[in-house]
Amino acid sequence: MCRSWSCVFLQMPVMDGYETCKALRDIENQGMPHISIIALTANAMASDEQKCLDAGMDAFLTKPINQEYMVQIILGTVSSGTQSV
């Protein structure tokens, strides 16, 4: 059964975010629609953001979370017609 989600929150006990992103992008290369990926991390350096974007993530949020900004990012991703992870 195939399901469609607007947003999924993951905590990775086995794979890190970069590995998870690669696995999802590999699935897309097999014909699945684009899945938006938003990184949420305590690493707030500009180089961390660039590393996430280079890995294929669509957006980057840092802890502590700015709730208004987080909602903007999530709603922007969901309303773009893609799935969010």
C-alpha positions, 0 to 999 in steps of 0.5 A: 500500500502506498501512502502520501504524507505532508510531513514526517518527523524522523529521529534516526537511531541507525542512519544519520541525516546525511545517509537518510537523505541519500537513501531518499534521493536514491528512491527518487532516482527510481521514479518516486516524486521529490520528497522535501527534507528539512534538517533540524540540528544543533549545529548552527555553523554556516558550513553545517547548513551548506553540508546539509544543502549539498547532501540534498536537503531542501532546508535547514533549521537549528536548535533552539528552534524559532517556532515562527520560522520553523512553521514558515519553512514547514508550511512553505515546503508542504504547500509547494506540493511536495512531501516533507520528511 
